[in-house]
Amino acid sequence: MLLLGLDIGSSSVKGAVLDGNSGKVLASTFYPKKELQIHAPQAGWAEQDPETWWSCIQEVCKELFKADGLDTSQIGAIGISYQMHGLVMVDKDQQVLRPSIIWCDSRAVEIGKKAFTSIGVGKTLVNLLNSPGNFTASKLKWVKENQPEIYEKIHKIMLPGDFIAMKLSGNIRTTVSGLSEGIFWNFKENALAQMLLDHYGIDASLIPETVDTFSRQSELSAKAADLLGLQPGIPITYRAGDQPNNAMSLNVLRPGEIAATAGTSGVVYGVSDTVRYDSQSRVNTFAHVNHGAETRLGVLLCINGTGILNSWMKHNLASHLTYEQMNQEAEEIPIGSEGVIILPFGNGAERVLCNENPGSQFFGIEFNRHRRGHLIRAAQEGIVFSFKYGMDIMREMGINPSVIRAGKANMFLSPIFRETLAGITQTPIELYNTDGAQGAARAAGIGVGHYSSFEEAFEGLSLLEECNPDSSKSDAFQEAYGKWLEALKQHSSAVE
């Protein structure tokens, strides 16, 4: 059996076909080759057209299925990974009513803050494990308040992965894990978060029916099969947000295990078997992909401005260089970037800063002393230090990693990034040959019953590289972090 995984990101859509028996990747690609555009009609807004994701999937499948010897008739299951927290709305004809309000959009911050205090901080955290914050439910409330003519036409609301599953099958469904990421799930009652829906005046009929994360959720329709070059009837057997899926793809399923990623945004994701929440909702707790009979919660630290800062540096300061050449320039600069400090928070409101949006800040630049390499290194250090700040909050919640697992991709391709993260957290890093699309494909194999266990599904996962903390550099990393933290304190009221 072959397994198809699709990963709908905000920068591109990725696809992978795996041999279900060997775990070998037979084909892998992404589209578009340049980053997808994020539209910002107003400051702090971020939108994408869901139909663009669907068009990208069609292009991805065209490329995938050109691989030599690939027999698409052997594809036996489809898995979906997707950018979290987005809001997609369709009418009764399954037509999109407006562009998706995606994960880094900040317009609903004040709505979520007001609900947090109005419902009661204690009551909200005990039941929802999070502030309503800037999540999907609050975005839907924004539409209700500001675009009532659109709201009145809504048949169902969805997360981005639910929308793609709808395009594949014609069925509108979601999962408990997905509902939890939108703050639509009450963990105490193990049911839909009616208390928040009532507070927002949202009719529960707008929420799709739920299916298990690993299950025969729906089947590929004849119409979608014709567009993609596949046979109809292939079961769709898995969907999950990109960060739970990233953890799943790295076999991070058990309490105490940690996964990390650093694409456009950066995430550290730890698994817990105990209900935990941060009193200020700076890091967030959601249902993990294997949450069910046993408690498996994902504690998620998200930094919006990570890879997007590195990308901004390239496009605006080093457009003629490759990322590898940028890293080589930065490696010539000592730890601490000789006083240059960069705060990476330039991609919307940051949950770890209590939904403040301080913007990215550059400090300490001396025109006669510093050059481009200083800025490149300071940017990467700033990203890592934001991870360190958030991981300290996670440690206060009892999440103490013994190892960080990540795919060798995006920022983890940078030796400086890896060395700095291992050094400042004093935690070894393991890098694996996997990505979100491959993870979704493996998960599809679990959902269809091709694999009898998680252990069997991950037999083909290979460790590529380890990065261990260098004790000789520990003091230098700590000194640089201390200066970065002082700069953050000066520009964020959320940091004491």
MOCORRA-V398221 format. One line per field, one symbol per residue. phi: phi as a letter, one per 40 degrees, with the letter a starting at -180 (. if undefined). A space follows every 10 residues. Layout:
phi->???
//
This chain:
phi->.cbbbbbcbc babbaabbcc ccgcccaaaa accbcdcbcb dbdgcabacd ccdccccccd cdcdccddgc bccccbabbb baccgcbbbb cccgcccadc ccdccbccdc cccccdccch dccccccbga cdfbcdcccc cccdcbbccc dccccabacd ccccccccbg bbaabcdccc ccgbbbcccf adcccccccc gbcccccccb bcdbaccabc ccccdcccgb ccgcccbaaa dccdcdcccc gcbbdgcbbb aacdbbbbbb cbbbcbaccb fcbbbbcccb cicbcbbbcb bbbcbbdccc ccdccbbacc bccccccccc ccccdgffgc bbcccbbgcb dcbfgcbcgc bbbgcbccbb bddccccccc cccccccdcc cccccccgcb ccabbaccaf ccccdccccc cccccfbcbb bbcaaccccc ccccccccgc bcacdccbcc cbccabbbdc ccbdcccccc cdccccccdc baccbc
//
